[in-house]
Amino acid sequence: MRLLRICIFSLLLALSGCGGESYSLLMQAARFGDAQGVSKYAAEGLDVNEKSKQGKTALILAAGAGHAKVVEALIGLGADVQAHDNNGATALILAATEGHADAVRVLLSHGADVAAKDHDGGTALLNAVFFGYRDAAAELLKYKKGIAAPDLNEAMLIAAGMGHIDIVKDMIQSQLSVNVMGLNNRTPLMAAVKFGRMDTVRLLLENGSDPSPKDSEGNTALMVAQDEGKQEMIEILEKALASKSASAPAPAATLNNAK
């Protein structure tokens, strides 16, 4: 349901220009990437932080459209990088949701809150990962210290489940654990198995993913594969479990103390 809400939210963003929404001349300039127009209208006294009926600011509009130079200009004119619209989405969240890595980079360099959440609980990283925007996700991962652990964990599960293998690789290189647990104690490996992401399953196992944990319903990754009838995954996971068992230290011998 969480992912469905994100999808619906993205659709709403695409339609946000409808419904009688109106913008000031400065906001229109920002929306269409007109940096000179933005400077002109700001000099004439138009408020760079004015909000539309839907709570959009010039910065939010520019970021959502990927106009990184206009984003930079607006910030220089005093635009609030933390402002959010009526859905709770900030300029950073919208830039990431649309995959605009340059705008994401500019906003982060000016202190945009990487942990900000919209009213559905979506963050810049979660949205970028869900839609497979590797470059935007990579910029956000540079600021991972500011992101709550549960959100990092969920991002890893989403990337694995969606089969965004390059993003999973980037997360591993960013030293995020492949053995995190998300909702109902499910692991990235379970998510990849569930959705048939064979390449991601291999990558996770090669990077130390543990096939033995159980989710809250008592299922292991192997059991998920068996339920889904994924024979190749079953064989790979059986080998991984056998290898884990073989490499486990032998139990210490019990010494009988003679009396």
Sequence and secondary structure as in RCSB ss.txt:
>XXXX:A:sequence
MRLLRICIFSLLLALSGCGGESYSLLMQAARFGDAQGVSKYAAEGLDVNEKSKQGKTALILAAGAGHAKVVEALI
GLGADVQAHDNNGATALILAATEGHADAVRVLLSHGADVAAKDHDGGTALLNAVFFGYRDAAAELLKYKKGIAAP
DLNEAMLIAAGMGHIDIVKDMIQSQLSVNVMGLNNRTPLMAAVKFGRMDTVRLLLENGSDPSPKDSEGNTALMVA
QDEGKQEMIEILEKALASKSASAPAPAATLNNAK
>XXXX:A:secstr
 HHHHHHHHHHHHHTTT SS    HHHHHHHTT HHHHHHHHHTT  TT   TT   HHHHHHHHT HHHHHHHH
HTT  TT B TTS BHHHHHHHTT HHHHHHHHHTT  TT   TTS  HHHHHHHTT HHHHHHHHTTGGGS HH
HHHHHHHHHHHHT HHHHHHHHHTT  TT   GGG  HHHHHHHTT HHHHHHHHHTT  S    TTS  HHHHH
HHHT HHHHHHHHHHHHHHHHHS           
